[in-house]
Amino acid sequence: MTDSVAKASSSYYVTVRGERFTCGEISGLGPQGDLGLPGQELTLTLDDCVLTDVPGAQEWALAEEGSAEPCDVTIEETVPGAPTPLTMWHLEGARPDDIADRSTTASNHETRIGRLTVHATKITPATPQ
């Protein structure tokens, strides 16, 4: 299996305020954030996010630029059929910045976000449990 095929089948779970939603792709994760230098701002892009029945996470993700309270966020990369996540990251001081292509369906309490830009003060890789 090539890296591009493996990457295409990955999905991501994002946990904010104890609530979990999915994203199809996330860019900006990796070693650039491991140091968490004072004053450093790290930027991640979350694509194809689906938030269903997660009002706290939805409120955080849809907050106007600069108005969301920074919080800790956990991201898990998964593949279908795997019993545990492939990789995990912990973000400190994460807050949403920009939203593109947002839609809401009231009948199933679902919000879709095409692209969510998030800033964090530190990104730390973690070992899946």
N, C-alpha and C positions, 0 to 999 in steps of 0.2 A: 504494500500500500504506500503510495507516495505521501509526502507531507501535505500536499494540497488537498488530497482526498481525506486524509485524517483531519485536517483543519476544517474542512467543509462539514464534517459530521459532528464536530464539537458544538456544544451549546454551553451557555453560562447561566448559573444561578447567582443572583445578586441579593444579599440579605441586608436590609436597612431597617433599623428599629424593630428587629425581631420578625420582620415580614420579608418573604422571598418572592422575587419575580425573575423572569427569564429574559435573556438577551441572546441573539443569534451570533453576534460577533463583538469582541472588545479589542480595541487597540490602545497602546500606551502602557500596557503592563510589562514588567520586566525589570532588569537590573538598574535602570535609570533612577528608580525611586528608592532603592534599598537604603541609601544613606540618610534620607530625610533631613537634609541640611537645613539649619534655621533660615527661614525666609524663602526657602525653595517652594515653588508651586508646581505640582505635577498635573498633567492633563491627560485624561482618558476619554475615549470616545466609545460609547455603548450604542450599538446598532440593533434595530429590530427588537425592541423591548416590549414585553407583554406583561401588564400588571392586572391581575384578576383578583378581586376581593382582598386587596392589601391597602386599606385606606391610609395608613401611616406612611408607607413607602411611596404611595402615589402622591400624597401631600408634599413629601420631601422632593420627589423627582420633578413635580410640576411647579415648584416654588419659583417665583420671579428671581431673576439674577440678583445674587447677593442677599436675598431675604431668607434663604433656607439656613437653618441652624446646622453648622458642621457636625458631623457624627462619624462614628466608625462604621465601616462597610466591609462585608466579606464577599469575595467573589470566588466561585468554584467553577472550574472547567470540567465538563462531563462529556462522556460519549455514551450512546445508547448501549445498554447491556452491561456496562461496567458497574461493579458493586460499590465502588468508591470514586470520588472525584479524581481526575488526573492530576490537577494542580489546584492550589488555593492561594489567595492573596488577602491580606488584611490592609485596608486603607484607613489611615487616620486623618481626621479633619476633612472628610470628604463633603463636598457641597456641589449641587448641580449649578451649571452656568448657562447653558443654552439648550433649547429644545427645538427639534425640527420634525415636521410630519407627524403631528399628534392627532389622534382620533379616539373617540370614546363611544362605546356601545352600552347604553343604559340597561338593556335587557339582560346582559350577562355580566354586568359590573366589570367590564374590561376596558382598559386604556392601552392603546398602542402608541409607542413613540418610535419614530423612524430613526432618530439619532439624538442621543442625550450626551452632552459634554459635561464632564465632572472634573473638578479640581480636588486635589488631595495634598496634604502636607507630607505624607509618608506612605510608601507602598512596601509591604514586607511579605515575601513569599512564606507560605506556611505548609506544613505537612498534613495531607488529608488524614482524617481520623479513621 
